[in-house]
Amino acid sequence: MLYCCITSHVVISSHSSVNNLIKEGQGKLFVFFMAGRFIKINRWGCMKVAVVGASGYVGAELISLLCRHDKISLEYLLISENSSSTDMTFSQLHPRYLGVCDLPLICFSKSWFEQSVSELDAVFFATPHEFSADWAQAFVEKGVKVFDLSGGFRLKNSADYPTFYGFEHKHLTALSQAKYGLAEWEHESIAATDLVAVPGCYPTASLLSLKPITANNYHLENSLIVINGISGVSGAGRKASLATSYFEVSLTPYNILQHRHQPEISQEANAEVIFNPHLAPFKRGLMATVTLQIKVGVTAEQINTAFVEAYQDQPLVRLVGARPKIDNVANTPFADLHWQVDEEKQVVVISCAIDNLLKGAASQAVQCANISLGLPSEYSLLNSSVLGSI
C-alpha cells in the first residue's frame, strides 16, 4: 500500500493513481510513504537525485537513462576532486549527450555535501568501491536513499573486503543495513531499505541463471557449480591501461579463483561456485555460462517451469529459444536466458547475455529506483527513445 500526503491531507492510494495525484496537486509537495520510509516528490512528480562518479562509462550510461525518466530529476553530477574533467560540462566530456544533458561536472567535497544534501531524495554512486563505502552512511543519515553501483556494500561479511576489495570496511552499521539489489528477485528488500547494493555485472548474469534452480533446491548440494564469464573491455572502466586497450586485448582468463565477484555470487545463490572470468576484444556486453548438477529425479520439465515461473512477469528477462548472443542485448536493458538439461547426466547448462554497462550496472540501478518509487521496475527502460539511443 502507498500513502500519499498532500500538504495536510492524507490520501491512501494505489500505485496506479500516483500520476493522477501528481496532476491534481500541481504546485504542492508530495511525500510518499512506502515500505517504512518517505520518498519526496516535487510538484513535477520527480525524485531529486545526484550522480557521484559522472565521468566514467557506467556514470554516463546512468545519466543518459535518468535524463529520460519523467519521475526523476537529475540535480547534480559529481566527479572526484582530482578529476581531469573539472570545469567541464557533462556533454563536453561525452559529446554524444550534447543537448541531452549539459549539466556542469562538480567536484565532490565535504562542503558540497553539507550545502547540497538537503536538496536530494536519492544519490547514485558510480565510484571506486572504497569511496562509496566511506560516504554512503552520511547520505543515509541525512534521509537520502543510496543506490551504490560499486562493490562497497555487496558482500555481507566485512572480513571479505580486505581480501577481495583491498580495504577495511569501516561502516559496519551501513553494511548491515544494505540490501542486495537484484531487481527481479529482491523487490521488497529494495523498496524497504535506504541503501541498495546494486549487483555487479557478472553476478547479475550468473544469478539470473542460477536462482530459479537454487531457490527451488534443485541443485545437487556440495556439487561443483562452474561459471565461465566473458566481458568486453568496457567492464574494466574508462581509465586508460595497456592491459585493457582494445588493440592489445586477446581473449584471456584473469583473476581465476580470486575474483571479487565469486563470493558475491556464492553469497546470493546460497551455493558455492567457481567463477572463471575472461576478457574479450569487444567493447561492451557480457556472457555467463553456468554448469551445475541437479538432484536425481529432477526433470527437464521442472527446470523449465522454474525459469518460466521466475521470469514470466519480468519483461527485462527474455527466455530465448536458442543460445543467446551478446549482439542481441548490447545497448539494451535486457537479459537473454537459455538453458539445456541433460536428464541422463543430471546436468543443466544455462547461458545469460547482458550489456555489462546497462543490465549489469546502470539500467539495473534505475530498476531499483523505480521499485523505490512504487513503479514497475522496467519503467522508462522500454520506450523506443531509450532503446534507440543508448
VEXDO-64411 format. One line per 3 residues: number of its first residue (from 1); for each residue x, y, z of C-alpha. Coordinates in Angstrom, 1 decimal, always signed. Each point is the difference from the previous one (the first is absolute). Example, Ala and Ser with C-alpha at 12.3 -4.5 7.8 and 13.67 -1.06 7.14 Angstrom:
1	+12.3:-4.5:+7.8 ~ +1.4:+3.4:-0.7
//
This chain:
1	+0.0:+0.0:+0.0 ~ +1.2:+3.5:-0.9 ~ -0.9:+3.0:+2.2
4	+0.1:+3.5:-1.6 ~ +0.1:+3.2:+2.1 ~ -1.1:+3.1:-1.8
7	+0.6:+3.0:+2.3 ~ -2.0:-0.9:+3.1 ~ -2.3:-2.5:-1.7
10	+0.8:-3.7:-0.1 ~ -1.3:-2.2:-2.8 ~ +0.4:-3.8:-0.1
13	+0.7:-0.8:-3.6 ~ +1.0:-2.9:-2.3 ~ +3.2:+0.3:-2.0
16	-2.1:+0.4:-3.2 ~ -1.5:+3.3:+1.3 ~ +3.3:+1.7:+0.7
19	+0.0:+1.9:-3.4 ~ -3.6:+1.2:+0.6 ~ +1.0:+1.3:+3.4
22	+3.0:+1.9:-1.4 ~ -2.2:+1.6:-2.7 ~ -2.6:+1.1:+2.5
25	+2.6:+1.4:+2.4 ~ +2.1:+2.3:-2.2 ~ +2.0:+2.4:+2.1
28	-0.2:-2.2:+3.1 ~ +2.6:-2.3:+1.6 ~ -0.8:-3.7:+0.1
31	+1.5:-2.3:+2.6 ~ -0.5:-3.7:-0.8 ~ +0.2:-2.4:+2.9
34	+1.0:-3.4:-1.2 ~ +1.4:-3.1:+1.8 ~ +0.8:+2.0:+3.1
37	+1.7:+3.0:-1.6 ~ -1.0:+3.4:-1.5 ~ +0.9:+0.9:-3.6
40	-0.4:+3.6:-0.9 ~ -1.3:+0.9:-3.5 ~ -0.1:+3.7:-1.1
43	-2.9:+1.6:-1.8 ~ +1.1:-1.4:-3.4 ~ -0.1:-3.6:+1.4
46	+3.8:-0.4:+0.2 ~ +2.4:-1.5:+2.5 ~ +3.0:+2.3:+0.2
49	+3.3:-1.8:-0.4 ~ +3.7:+0.4:-0.4 ~ +2.5:-2.3:-1.8
52	+3.5:-0.3:+1.6 ~ +2.5:-1.3:-2.5 ~ -1.4:+1.6:-3.1
55	+3.0:-0.2:-2.2 ~ +0.3:-3.8:-0.4 ~ -1.7:-2.3:-2.4
58	-2.6:-1.2:+2.5 ~ -0.6:+3.5:+1.2 ~ -0.6:+1.2:-3.5
61	-2.5:-2.8:-0.8 ~ -1.8:+0.7:+3.3 ~ -0.3:+3.7:-0.7
64	-1.4:-0.7:-3.5 ~ -2.7:-2.2:+1.5 ~ -0.8:+2.4:+2.8
67	-0.4:+2.9:-2.4 ~ -2.8:-2.0:-1.8 ~ -1.8:-0.9:+3.2
70	-3.0:+2.2:+0.7 ~ -0.2:-0.8:+3.7 ~ +3.6:+0.8:+0.8
73	+1.6:+3.5:-0.1 ~ +3.8:+0.0:-0.5 ~ +1.3:+2.8:+2.2
76	+3.8:-0.5:+0.4 ~ +2.8:-1.8:-1.8 ~ +3.0:-0.6:+2.2
79	+3.6:-1.0:-0.8 ~ +3.1:-0.5:+2.1 ~ +1.9:+3.0:+1.3
82	+3.1:-1.0:-2.1 ~ -1.9:-0.7:-3.2 ~ +1.3:+1.2:-3.3
85	-3.6:+0.8:-0.9 ~ -0.2:+3.0:+2.4 ~ -1.7:+3.1:-1.4
88	-1.6:-2.0:-2.8 ~ -3.7:-0.7:-0.7 ~ -1.2:-3.6:-0.4
91	-0.6:+0.5:-3.7 ~ +3.5:+1.4:-0.5 ~ +1.4:-3.2:+1.5
94	-2.5:-2.2:-1.8 ~ -0.9:+1.9:-3.3 ~ -2.6:-2.6:-1.0
97	-2.2:+1.5:+2.8 ~ +0.2:+3.6:-1.2 ~ -3.5:+1.4:+0.4
100	-1.1:-3.0:+2.1 ~ +2.0:+0.9:+3.1 ~ +2.1:+3.1:+0.2
103	+0.3:+0.2:+3.8 ~ +3.3:+1.0:+1.5 ~ +2.3:-2.5:+1.5
106	+0.6:+1.0:+3.7 ~ +2.8:-1.3:+2.2 ~ -1.2:-1.9:+2.9
109	+1.0:+1.4:+3.4 ~ -1.1:+0.1:+3.6 ~ -1.1:+3.6:-0.5
112	-2.1:-0.9:-3.1 ~ -1.6:-2.8:+2.1 ~ -0.9:+2.3:+2.9
115	-1.4:+2.6:-2.3 ~ -2.0:-2.2:-2.4 ~ -1.0:-3.2:+1.6
118	-3.3:+1.4:+1.4 ~ -1.1:+0.6:-3.6 ~ +0.2:-3.7:-0.9
121	-2.3:-3.0:+0.3 ~ +2.5:-2.6:-1.3 ~ +3.6:-0.3:-1.1
124	+1.6:-2.5:-2.5 ~ +3.6:-1.0:+0.6 ~ +2.0:-1.0:-3.1
127	+3.3:+0.3:+1.8 ~ +2.9:-2.0:+1.2 ~ -1.1:-2.5:+2.7
130	+1.7:+1.6:+3.0 ~ -1.5:+3.4:-0.8 ~ -3.6:-1.1:+0.2
133	+0.8:-2.1:+3.0 ~ +1.3:+3.1:+1.8 ~ -2.8:+2.4:-1.1
136	-3.3:-2.0:-0.3 ~ -0.8:+0.1:+3.7 ~ +0.3:+3.8:+0.1
139	-2.7:+0.3:-2.7 ~ -2.3:-2.5:+1.7 ~ +0.3:+1.9:+3.3
142	-1.3:+3.1:-1.9 ~ -3.0:-1.9:-1.3 ~ +1.4:-0.6:-3.5
145	-0.5:-3.4:-1.5 ~ +3.2:-1.5:-1.4 ~ +0.4:-2.2:-3.1
148	+3.5:-1.2:-0.1 ~ +1.3:-1.4:-3.3 ~ +3.4:-0.7:+1.5
151	+0.9:-3.1:+2.0 ~ +0.1:+2.0:+3.3 ~ -3.0:-1.9:+1.5
154	-0.5:-3.1:-2.0 ~ +1.7:-2.5:+2.4 ~ -1.6:-0.4:+3.3
157	+3.1:-1.3:+1.8 ~ +2.3:+3.0:+0.9 ~ +2.9:-2.4:+0.2
160	-0.2:-0.6:-3.7 ~ +0.8:+3.6:-1.0 ~ +3.7:+0.0:+0.6
163	+0.4:-3.2:-2.0 ~ -2.2:+0.9:-3.0 ~ -0.1:+3.8:+0.0
166	+3.2:+1.0:+1.7 ~ -1.4:+2.1:+2.9 ~ -1.4:-0.4:+3.5
169	-3.7:+0.8:+0.1 ~ -0.4:+2.7:+2.6 ~ -3.8:+0.4:-0.1
172	-1.4:-3.2:+1.4 ~ -3.4:+1.5:+0.8 ~ -0.6:+1.0:-3.6
175	+1.3:-3.3:-1.2 ~ -2.5:-1.9:+2.2 ~ -2.8:+2.2:-1.3
178	+0.8:-0.3:-3.7 ~ -2.2:-2.2:-2.1 ~ +1.0:-1.7:-3.2
181	-1.6:+1.5:-3.1 ~ -0.6:-2.9:-2.4 ~ -3.2:+1.6:-1.3
184	-1.9:-3.1:-1.2 ~ +0.6:-1.8:+3.3 ~ +0.2:+2.6:+2.8
187	-2.9:+2.3:-0.6 ~ -1.2:+0.3:+3.7 ~ +3.5:+0.5:+1.4
190	+0.8:+2.7:-2.6 ~ -3.2:+1.9:+0.8 ~ +0.6:-0.1:+3.8
193	+3.7:+0.8:+0.3 ~ +1.8:+3.3:+0.0 ~ +3.1:-1.5:-1.6
196	-0.1:-2.2:-3.0 ~ +3.1:-1.9:-1.1 ~ -0.5:-0.3:-3.8
199	+1.5:-3.3:-1.2 ~ +3.1:-0.4:-2.1 ~ -0.3:-0.8:-3.7
202	+1.3:-3.6:+0.2 ~ -2.2:-0.7:+3.1 ~ -3.1:+1.3:-1.7
205	+0.3:-2.4:-2.9 ~ +1.2:-2.8:+2.2 ~ -2.8:+0.4:+2.6
208	-2.7:+0.4:-2.6 ~ +1.1:-3.4:-1.3 ~ +0.4:-1.7:+3.4
211	-2.7:+1.2:+2.2 ~ -3.0:-1.8:-1.6 ~ +1.8:-3.2:+0.7
214	+1.6:+0.7:+3.4 ~ -3.2:+1.7:+1.3 ~ -1.8:-3.2:-0.7
217	+2.8:-2.2:+1.5 ~ +0.3:-1.9:-3.3 ~ +3.8:+0.2:+0.1
220	+2.1:-2.8:+1.4 ~ +1.3:+1.3:+3.3 ~ +3.8:+0.2:+0.3
223	+0.5:-0.7:-3.7 ~ +2.2:+2.1:-2.2 ~ -1.7:+3.0:-1.6
226	+2.2:+1.6:-2.7 ~ -0.7:+3.4:-1.6 ~ +2.0:+1.1:-3.0
229	-0.4:+3.7:-0.7 ~ +1.2:+2.1:-2.9 ~ -0.2:+3.8:+0.0
232	+1.0:+2.8:-2.4 ~ +2.7:+2.5:+0.8 ~ -2.5:+2.7:+1.3
235	-0.3:-2.1:+3.1 ~ +3.5:+1.1:+1.0 ~ -1.1:+3.6:+0.2
238	+0.9:+3.2:-1.9 ~ +3.5:+0.5:+1.4 ~ +2.7:-0.7:-2.6
241	+2.0:-3.2:+0.5 ~ +2.1:-2.0:-2.4 ~ -1.4:-3.2:+1.5
244	-3.5:+1.0:-1.1 ~ +0.8:+1.9:-3.2 ~ -2.3:-1.2:-2.8
247	+2.9:-0.7:-2.3 ~ +2.0:-1.9:+2.6 ~ -2.7:-2.3:+1.4
250	-0.3:-3.6:-1.1 ~ -2.5:-2.4:+1.6 ~ +1.6:-0.8:+3.3
253	-1.1:-1.2:+3.4 ~ +0.9:+2.1:+3.0 ~ -0.2:+0.0:+3.9
256	-0.8:-3.7:+0.0 ~ -1.1:-1.3:+3.4 ~ +0.4:+3.5:+1.5
259	-2.5:+2.3:-1.8 ~ -2.0:+2.2:+2.3 ~ -3.3:-1.1:-1.7
262	+0.5:-3.6:+1.1 ~ -1.0:+0.5:+3.6 ~ -2.8:+2.3:-1.1
265	-1.5:-2.6:-2.2 ~ +0.4:-2.8:+2.6 ~ -1.6:+2.2:+2.7
268	-3.1:+0.9:-2.0 ~ -0.4:-3.5:-1.6 ~ +0.4:-1.6:+3.4
271	+2.3:-2.5:-1.6 ~ +3.8:+0.0:-0.6 ~ +1.1:+0.7:-3.5
274	+3.2:+0.1:-2.0 ~ +0.1:+3.1:-2.2 ~ +2.3:+0.2:-3.0
277	+0.0:+3.5:-1.5 ~ +1.4:+0.8:-3.5 ~ +0.7:+3.3:-1.8
280	-0.9:+0.1:-3.6 ~ +0.9:+2.5:-2.9 ~ -3.4:+1.6:-0.4
283	-1.4:+3.3:+1.5 ~ -3.0:-1.0:+2.1 ~ -2.1:-3.0:+0.9
286	+0.4:-3.0:+2.3 ~ -0.8:-3.7:-0.1 ~ -0.1:-2.4:+2.9
289	-0.3:-3.7:-0.5 ~ -0.9:-2.0:+3.1 ~ +0.5:-3.8:+0.3
292	-1.5:-1.8:+3.0 ~ -1.3:-3.4:+1.1 ~ -3.6:-0.5:+1.1
295	-1.4:-2.5:+2.4 ~ -1.0:-3.5:-1.1 ~ -3.6:+0.1:-1.1
298	-0.1:+3.7:-1.0 ~ -1.4:+0.1:-3.5 ~ +0.4:+2.4:-2.9
301	-3.6:+0.9:+0.4 ~ +0.6:+1.1:+3.6 ~ +2.9:+2.1:-1.1
304	-2.0:+1.6:-2.9 ~ -2.8:+0.8:+2.4 ~ +2.4:+1.6:+2.5
307	+1.3:+2.4:-2.6 ~ -3.4:+0.9:-1.4 ~ -1.5:+0.6:+3.5
310	+3.0:+2.1:+1.0 ~ -0.1:+2.3:-3.1 ~ -3.3:-0.1:-1.7
313	-1.0:+3.3:+1.6 ~ +3.5:+1.6:-0.3 ~ +0.1:+1.8:-3.4
316	+3.8:+0.7:+0.1 ~ +0.8:-3.7:+0.2 ~ -0.6:-1.8:-3.3
319	-0.1:-3.7:-0.2 ~ +1.3:-0.8:-3.4 ~ -0.2:-3.1:-2.1
322	+3.7:-0.2:-1.0 ~ +3.3:+0.8:+1.6 ~ +0.1:+3.8:+0.6
325	+2.2:+2.4:-1.9 ~ +1.6:+3.1:+1.4 ~ -0.9:+2.0:-3.1
328	-3.7:-0.6:+0.9 ~ +0.4:+1.7:+3.4 ~ +2.7:+2.6:-0.5
331	-1.3:+3.5:+0.6 ~ -3.2:-1.3:+1.6 ~ -1.2:-0.7:+3.5
334	-0.9:-3.6:-0.7 ~ +1.4:-3.3:+1.2 ~ -0.4:-2.9:-2.4
337	-0.1:-3.5:+1.6 ~ +0.1:-3.5:-1.5 ~ +0.5:-3.3:+1.7
340	+0.4:-3.6:-0.9 ~ -0.5:-3.1:+2.2 ~ +1.7:-3.4:-0.3
343	-2.2:-2.2:+2.1 ~ +2.3:-3.0:-0.4 ~ +3.0:+1.8:+1.4
346	-2.1:+2.2:+2.3 ~ +1.7:+3.1:-1.3 ~ -1.4:+3.4:-0.9
349	+1.8:+2.6:-2.1 ~ -1.3:+3.6:+0.0 ~ +1.2:+2.9:-2.0
352	-0.9:+3.6:+0.7 ~ +1.0:+3.0:-2.2 ~ -0.3:+3.6:+1.3
355	+1.5:+3.4:-0.8 ~ +2.6:+0.4:+2.8 ~ -0.5:+3.8:+0.2
358	-3.8:-0.1:+0.0 ~ -1.7:-3.1:+1.5 ~ +3.4:-0.7:+1.7
361	+0.0:+3.5:+1.5 ~ -1.9:+3.2:-1.0 ~ -3.4:-1.3:-1.1
364	-0.2:-2.4:+2.9 ~ +0.7:+3.0:+2.3 ~ -3.0:+1.8:-1.7
367	-2.0:-3.2:+0.6 ~ +0.8:+0.3:+3.7 ~ -1.0:+3.7:+0.0
370	-3.3:-0.9:-1.7 ~ -0.7:-2.6:+2.7 ~ +0.7:+2.6:+2.7
373	-2.6:+2.4:-1.7 ~ -2.6:-2.7:-0.2 ~ +0.3:-0.2:-3.7
376	+0.4:-3.2:-2.2 ~ +3.7:-0.8:+0.0 ~ +0.2:+0.4:-3.8
379	-1.6:+3.5:+0.0 ~ +1.7:+2.3:-2.5 ~ +2.3:-2.7:-1.2
382	-2.1:-1.5:-2.8 ~ -1.0:+3.1:-1.9 ~ +1.3:+0.4:-3.6
385	+2.0:+3.2:+0.7 ~ +2.1:-1.8:+2.6 ~ +0.5:-3.2:-1.9
388	+0.8:+1.9:-3.1 ~ +2.7:+2.3:+1.5 ~ +2.0:-1.8:+2.7
//
